[in-house]
């Protein structure tokens, strides 16, 4: 892999790229509804109500699926470089 630039910035860019690939692989390993709920909430910033309507599941089930998705992602990504998982641990998202 060719990394442009020098110093810490290049290392950080490489870590971010690796984390992105690890994130995509982790999402692919999840059951589809949990990956979908996670993406709708954490990437698209949809509310539980919006996700429930979109996916045709209850808000309670949205919460359960989101919790499971975050737990799975934490487990799968904990060994990734640059894995600051604070955004996954955020209780509001």
Residue frames as qw, qx, qy, qz and C-alpha x, y, z in Angstrom:
[[0.000, 0.890, 0.457, 0.000, 0.00, 0.00, 0.00],
 [0.410, 0.320, -0.010, 0.854, 1.36, 3.42, -0.92],
 [0.273, -0.806, -0.434, 0.296, 0.88, 6.15, 1.64],
 [0.338, 0.687, 0.069, 0.639, 1.32, 9.72, 0.53],
 [0.281, -0.848, 0.140, -0.427, 2.89, 12.21, 2.88],
 [0.522, 0.220, -0.681, 0.464, 4.98, 11.62, 5.94],
 [0.066, -0.256, 0.547, -0.795, 4.72, 11.49, 9.66],
 [0.220, 0.175, 0.812, -0.512, 1.84, 10.90, 12.03],
 [0.540, 0.375, 0.034, -0.753, -0.82, 12.16, 9.60],
 [0.532, 0.307, -0.692, -0.380, -0.08, 9.33, 7.18],
 [0.138, 0.020, -0.954, 0.267, -0.21, 6.74, 9.95],
 [0.344, 0.281, 0.537, -0.717, -3.55, 8.12, 11.13],
 [0.581, 0.372, -0.276, -0.669, -4.91, 8.00, 7.57],
 [0.414, 0.195, -0.879, -0.132, -3.85, 4.36, 7.25],
 [0.043, 0.107, 0.862, -0.493, -5.48, 3.51, 10.59],
 [0.483, 0.336, 0.238, -0.773, -8.71, 5.20, 9.52],
 [0.578, 0.326, -0.553, -0.505, -8.73, 3.27, 6.23],
 [0.284, 0.088, -0.948, 0.113, -8.11, 0.00, 8.05],
 [0.213, 0.205, 0.690, -0.661, -10.86, 0.78, 10.57],
 [0.560, 0.333, -0.086, -0.754, -13.28, 1.58, 7.74],
 [0.548, 0.222, -0.750, -0.295, -12.59, -1.79, 6.09],
 [0.133, -0.026, -0.913, 0.386, -12.90, -3.57, 9.44],
 [0.373, 0.245, 0.397, -0.802, -16.19, -1.73, 10.03],
 [0.623, 0.290, -0.363, -0.629, -17.55, -2.83, 6.66],
 [0.444, 0.129, -0.886, -0.022, -16.52, -6.44, 7.31],
 [0.057, 0.100, 0.785, -0.609, -18.13, -6.32, 10.75],
 [0.527, 0.264, 0.126, -0.798, -21.40, -4.99, 9.31],
 [0.603, 0.259, -0.616, -0.436, -21.36, -7.78, 6.73],
 [0.286, 0.059, -0.930, 0.223, -21.10, -10.39, 9.52],
 [0.283, 0.118, 0.561, -0.769, -24.17, -9.06, 11.31],
 [0.281, 0.511, 0.810, 0.059, -27.71, -10.15, 10.61],
 [0.219, 0.426, 0.389, 0.787, -29.10, -7.66, 8.07],
 [0.274, -0.827, -0.399, -0.286, -31.78, -6.04, 10.28],
 [0.595, -0.679, -0.108, 0.417, -29.24, -5.23, 13.00],
 [0.485, -0.046, 0.278, 0.828, -26.82, -3.75, 10.49],
 [0.050, 0.606, 0.480, 0.632, -29.67, -1.77, 8.94],
 [0.415, -0.847, -0.333, -0.015, -30.90, -0.42, 12.29],
 [0.606, -0.478, 0.031, 0.635, -27.36, 0.55, 13.27],
 [0.366, 0.156, 0.375, 0.837, -26.77, 2.39, 9.99],
 [0.101, -0.733, -0.486, -0.465, -30.13, 4.14, 10.08],
 [0.496, -0.827, -0.231, 0.128, -29.49, 5.38, 13.62],
 [0.597, -0.579, 0.149, 0.535, -25.76, 6.05, 13.68],
 [0.405, 0.010, 0.467, 0.786, -25.09, 7.06, 10.09],
 [0.008, -0.525, -0.549, -0.650, -28.43, 8.50, 8.94],
 [0.001, -0.037, 0.444, -0.895, -29.30, 9.96, 12.37],
 [0.491, -0.369, -0.527, -0.588, -32.86, 8.63, 12.24],
 [0.454, -0.364, 0.478, -0.658, -34.92, 8.50, 15.43],
 [0.234, 0.004, 0.961, -0.146, -36.17, 5.22, 16.87],
 [0.525, 0.512, 0.457, -0.504, -39.66, 6.18, 15.69],
 [0.468, 0.664, -0.343, -0.471, -38.44, 6.82, 12.14],
 [0.080, 0.361, -0.921, -0.122, -36.50, 3.55, 12.08],
 [0.388, 0.180, 0.840, -0.334, -39.52, 1.63, 13.41],
 [0.581, 0.609, 0.199, -0.501, -41.73, 3.06, 10.69],
 [0.357, 0.652, -0.562, -0.362, -39.13, 2.49, 7.96],
 [0.128, 0.289, -0.949, -0.018, -38.36, -1.11, 8.97],
 [0.710, -0.257, -0.345, -0.558, -41.88, -1.96, 10.14],
 [0.608, -0.177, -0.695, 0.340, -40.73, -3.13, 13.58],
 [0.408, -0.858, -0.311, -0.032, -41.63, -1.69, 16.97],
 [0.058, 0.870, -0.327, 0.365, -39.54, 1.00, 18.68],
 [0.724, -0.542, 0.411, -0.114, -38.71, -1.48, 21.44],
 [0.923, 0.151, 0.265, 0.233, -37.34, -3.92, 18.87],
 [0.441, 0.814, -0.133, 0.353, -35.36, -1.07, 17.28],
 [0.317, -0.813, 0.410, -0.266, -33.71, -0.48, 20.65],
 [0.870, -0.258, 0.420, 0.019, -32.93, -4.16, 21.12],
 [0.830, 0.458, 0.151, 0.280, -31.50, -4.50, 17.60],
 [0.219, 0.882, -0.234, 0.345, -29.40, -1.35, 18.02],
 [0.556, -0.680, 0.450, -0.159, -28.04, -2.59, 21.35],
 [0.918, -0.008, 0.371, 0.138, -27.12, -5.96, 19.80],
 [0.657, 0.687, 0.023, 0.309, -25.52, -4.29, 16.79],
 [0.044, -0.890, 0.352, -0.287, -23.36, -2.06, 18.99],
 [0.742, -0.475, 0.469, -0.059, -22.30, -5.02, 21.14],
 [0.897, 0.259, 0.285, 0.217, -21.34, -7.03, 18.04],
 [0.459, 0.816, -0.095, 0.338, -19.45, -4.11, 16.50],
 [0.338, -0.824, 0.416, -0.186, -17.55, -3.44, 19.75],
 [0.845, -0.256, 0.466, 0.059, -16.52, -7.10, 19.88],
 [0.817, 0.432, 0.259, 0.281, -15.53, -7.34, 16.21],
 [0.367, 0.835, -0.062, 0.406, -13.70, -4.01, 16.11],
 [0.569, -0.814, 0.107, 0.045, -11.91, -4.01, 19.47],
 [0.764, -0.263, 0.340, 0.482, -8.67, -5.24, 17.87],
 [0.526, 0.719, 0.246, 0.382, -8.73, -2.75, 14.99],
 [0.465, -0.061, -0.105, 0.877, -6.04, -0.07, 14.91],
 [0.072, -0.115, -0.040, -0.990, -7.34, 3.34, 15.83],
 [0.324, -0.421, -0.810, -0.248, -10.47, 1.78, 17.27],
 [0.097, 0.025, 0.423, -0.901, -11.75, 4.66, 19.35],
 [0.181, -0.377, -0.862, -0.287, -15.20, 3.14, 19.80],
 [0.036, 0.254, 0.471, -0.844, -16.68, 5.99, 21.79],
 [0.422, 0.127, -0.257, -0.860, -19.22, 6.68, 19.04],
 [0.542, -0.129, -0.789, -0.259, -20.46, 3.09, 19.28],
 [0.338, -0.257, -0.758, 0.495, -20.72, 3.32, 23.06],
 [0.157, -0.093, 0.077, -0.980, -22.72, 6.55, 22.94],
 [0.170, 0.332, 0.860, -0.348, -26.00, 5.88, 24.72],
 [0.359, 0.575, 0.184, -0.712, -27.85, 8.49, 22.65],
 [0.499, 0.525, -0.443, -0.528, -27.11, 6.89, 19.31]]
